[in-house]
């Protein structure tokens, strides 16, 4: 049964009630778990895929770059389409594309180039999730709960990251076929699409004003937050994508163990993101951000140096506590504050731009880090650069204001 789209503003609680808000937050948490499991199950498989197709480090890096090239390309487009035609409709469409993509990886790949195509297809569908899901949440969740609700949704990333990394080895060894894990994960991806269609109600900003991409791009505070997101995610993708390979080839871990070690980031990030989200609602977005970035940079730098397993565990946990996954709910709430105070009709567009900027390093980092590996014979230099980018995020975060008041309509026009 279809329902009319409730006309709500981003500063109000959902007219459908708190029960719906809680259900929406829980559903989007599970949605992130599916997206991240689909994505991260690939990383421990890179060495196996590389051996089958006889790939160089750069070609292996290009696999994840293909995913994120299409993932990034769909960010702004999906956000603008959601603002224009309805967030729910776009969410269901892009989720279906993601489901078709991952099922094709598991059943239709016969060559390196077909792998790149289907990985890219899955990335194009998955790319619509961030701006649409968080926009739907920010429309319905009261401002005083934005940080915490974003953190709860974001824990799905950690759950999916752990699941993908943990399942990769056992599912592969069960069949000795790296395609099998993708076939398994296609099932919950199709299920998630059905749940979005069944459980989510659409929303539209009451003024029906056309969102302005140019206004979002010209906003100084959003520009700095986008740059900070880029810096945070560069270090994250270096650690997450190349971490399993680094631990296998340079620290002597097996395929299953390397995935399990990397998943420690997500395990630590679950309580860290919930705590950070709540603190962001109380002590402020900016103050917390300026603490997290230097600690994240130091953790990535240390991972390139340590050699004992206990030290690896310690710094992976440390990065989980202070890195990208912990900062994510703070950033989303911060962007939501700025947009709701200036151009609330462009929430999907603004989050699409933020996610676009944040995921750009997912294209560059795998290729550049793979090139460093080919050049030097080691991934250590890639970790150094990832740490440097994370530190740069601290300086970009100094510029945006911490609190915003909603501007009058005449000022926004």
N, C-alpha and C positions, 0 to 999 in steps of 0.2 A: 504494500500500500504506500503510495507516495504522499508526502506532506508538503505544504507550501514552505518556501524558504523563509525562515524567520528573519525579520529586518532588525538586526542588532548592530550596535556600534561597538568598537573594540574597547571602550571604557566601561562597558556594562557587563554584568554577569549574564549568562545564558538565560533567556526566557523559558527554556525547557527545563530549568531547575538544576540543582547541584547533582542529583542522581545522574543526569545525562552528562554533566561535566566530568564526573568521576569515570563514567563508562567510556567517554571519549578519550580521556587521558590514558586509561588502561589499554584501550584498543590501539592507540598510536604508539604506546610503549611496545606492545607485541608486534606492531608493524615494523618498527625499527629493528626488533630482534630478527625478523625474517629478512629484511634488506641486508643487515650486517652479516648474518649467517651465509646468505647467498654470496656476498662479496668476499668475506674473509676465508671461506673454505678454499678459495683459489690460491691463496698465498703459500701455504705449505706444499701445494701441488706444483709450484713453478719449477722446482728442480726436476720433478718427474716429467712434466711436459717438455721442459728443455731437453732432457735426455732423449725423449721419444722423437722430437722433431729436430734434434741437433742444433739447438739455438745458442747464440752468444748471449752475454749478459745484457747487452742493449736490446736484443730481440725479446728476451724474457721480460725485460722492463716494459717493452712496447705492448705486452698483453694487458697489463693493468692500465697502461696509458690509454689504450683503446677504450677500455671501460670508462675511464674518467673523462676522456675527450667527449664522448657522447653524453655522459652523465652531466658534465659541466654545461654542455651546449643546451640541455633541456631545462636548466635551472630557471633562467630568466623567462624563457618562453612559457613554461608551465605556470609560473607565478602570475604572469600577465594574463594568460588564458583563464586562470582561476578567478582573478579579479573581474574579468570581463564576462565569462560565461557560466561561472559557478564553480566553487572550489571542489565540491563533492564529485561532480561530473568529471573533472580533470583528474582527480585522484584515482578514480576507478579506471579510467582509460590508461593512465600511465602505469598503474599497477598491473593491468592485464598485459601490457607490452613487456614489462619486466618478467612476468611469469612465462610468457612465450619465449623470451630470450634464454632464460636459464634452462628451460626444458630442451631447447635446441642445442645448448652446450652439451647436455648429457646424452643426446640421441643422434645428432646430425653432424657433429664435427668429424671431418676426415682429413683435414690438413691444417697447417698453421694459419693460412689465410681465412679459412672458414671459421676457425676458432676466434680470430680477431673480429670477424663480422658479428658472430653471435654474442661474444662478450660485449661488444659495442651496443648491440641491440638491448641486451639486459641493462646496460648502463643508462641508455636513453630512457627506459621506463623507470628505473629506480631513481633517476635524477629528479623526477617530479615530486617525490615524496616529501623532501625537506620543506620546500616553501609552502606546499599545500597543507600538509598535516599541521605544521606549526601555526600557519595562518588560521586554520579552523580552531585550533586550541586558543590562540590569542584573542579571537573574536568572542569566545565563550567563557574564558577564565577571567575572574576579577583581577585588576592590576596588582593587588596586594599578594596574589598567589602566582604571579607569572614565573618568578624564579623557581619556586618549588615545583610547579606543574611541569615546567620545561625540563627540570631535573628528572622528574619521574618518567616523563616520556623518553628522555635521553638515556635512562638506564637500559632501555631496550637495545641501544647500541652496544652496551657492554655485554648484555646477555647474548646477543647475536654474535658478537666478536668471540666470546668464550665458546659458544656452541660451534661456530664454524671452525675455529682452530682445533677444538677438542675432537670434533667428529671427523675431520679430514683424514687423519692417520688411520683410525679403525675402519672407516668405510672403504678407504683405498685398499687396505690390506685384506679386507674381506673378499675382494674380487680381483685385486691387482689391476684394476682399471680406474684411472683417474676420472673418467666420465661418470661413474656410478654415483658419487656423492652429489653431483649436480642434478641427476635424475630424482634422487630422494628429496632434495630441497625444493624442487619444482612444485611438489604437492602443497606444502604450507604457503607458497607464494600465490598459487591459484586460490587457496582458501582465504587468504587475506583479502584478495580482490572481492570475493563474495561478501565478506564481512563489512567492507567499506560500503558496498551497495546496500546492504541490509540495515546497518546500524547507524550510519552517519546521516545527519540532517544538514542541508546546505545553508549557507548564510550569505548575505550580501550587505554591504555598507548602505545605510538607509538613503544617502543622498544620490546614489546611483551615479556618482561622478566618475568620469573616466580616469583611471590611474595614469600618472605621468612618470614614465621611466626617466626622462630628462631631469625632472625635479629630484628624484631619488639619487641620480648620479651626481648632481650638483650640491647635494647636502654635505657640508664639511664634516659633521659629526659621523654621519653614515659612511662617508668615504674613509675616515680614519678607522672606524670599526671594521670595515671591509678589509683594510690593509692589515689590521691586527689579526683578523681571521685567516688571511693568507699566511702570515708568519707562523701562527699557531699550527695550522694544518700542514705546513711544509715539514716541520720536524716530526709531526705525527705520522705522516705517510712514509717518511724514510724509515721510521722505527717499525711501523706496522707491516709495511709491504716487504721490506728487505730484512726485517728482524729474523724471521724463520730461516732464511737462506744464510744470513750472517752467522747465526748460532750453529747451523749445520756445518758450514764450510770452514769457519774460522774459530769456532769454540768447541767443536767435536760432539755436538748433540745429534741425535737421530731425528727423523722426520716427525714422529709423534711427540717427542720431548721438546723439539723446537717450537712446535705449535702450542704446546702446553705452557712453556715459559713465556711466550709472547702474550698468551691469554691472561697472564697475571696483571697486565696493564688494565684490562677490563674489570677484573675481579676487584682490584683496589679502587677503580673509578666508580663503582656502584655506590658505596657509602660516601665517597668523596663528592660526587656530583650532587647527591641529595643534600649533603651538608652545605655545599657551595650555593646551591639553589636557594636554600632557606636563608643563608647569610646574605645573599644578594638582595633578598627582600627586606632585610633588617639593617645591615650595616652599610649597604650600598654596592652598586655594581663596580664602580671604578676602584674603590679602595681594595676590593677583593682581587680584581684583575691585576693590579700592580704588584700584588704579592705572588700571584700564581705564575706569571710569565718567567721571572728569573729562576724560580725553582724548577720549572719545566725545562728550561734551557740547560741548567746544571745537570739534570738527570740524564738528558740525551747525551751530553758531552761525556759523562761518566761511563755510559754504556759502551762507548768506543774504547775505553781504557781497561776496564776490569776483565779478568780472565777466570776467576774462580766462579763456580756455580752459585755459591752463596751470595757473592757480590752482584752477579747478574740478577738474581732474584730480588735482592734489596733495591737495586736501582730501577728495575722494571716496576716494582710496586710503588716506588717513589714517583716515577713518571705517571703512573695511574692516579696517584693522589693529587698531583698538581698540574697535569698536562691537559691536552685538548678536551678529553671527555669530562673533566672536572669543570673546565671553563665554559663549555658549550651552553649550559643553561643560563649562566651569567650573561653571555653574549646575546642569546636570543631575547632574554628579558630586556636587556639594554636597547637592542634594536627596536623591540616592540614599544618601549617607552617613547623613543624618539619619533617613531612613525605615527603612533596613536596621538601624539601631541601636535603633529604637523600635517600629515597627509594620510589619515586612516584608511581612505579608499584604496591606497596603494600598498597595503600590508603584504599581500602575496608577492607583488613586484619587488618590494624592498627585501623581503626574505629570500626571494630568488636571486637578487643581486648579491646579497651577503653570502649565500651558499655558493654561488658562482665564484666569487672571489676566494672563498675558503677552499674550494675543490680544485681551483686552477693548479695548485702545487701537486695535486695527485696526478696531473698529466706530466708536469716537469720533473718532479722528484724521482719517480721510477727510472725514467730515461737518463737523467743526469747522474743519478747514483750508479746506474748500470754502466754508464760510460766511465765513471771514476773507477769502478771495479775493473773494467777492461784495461784501463790505462795504468793503474797502480797494482792490480792484483789483489786489492783489498777493498772492503766496504767502509773502512774506518773513516776515510775522508768524507764520505757521504754523511756520516753521523755528525761530524764536526760542522758541516754546513747546515745541517738540520738544527743544531743547537744555536748557531749564529742567527738563523731566521727567528727562532723562538724568542731570542733576546730582543730582536728588533721590534717584536710585537709590544713589548713593554713601552717603548717610546711612542708608538702610535696611540697607545691607550691613554697617554697623558693628556690628549687634546680634547676628546668629547666631554661634555658636561655629564654630571652624575644623575641629575634629576631634571625632569621637564614638566612644564605646565602646558596643558592643551591650548593651542593658539586659537584666537577667534577666526571665524570663517573668512572674514575680509582679509586677514593677514595671509592666510594660506593661498588665497586666490591672487 
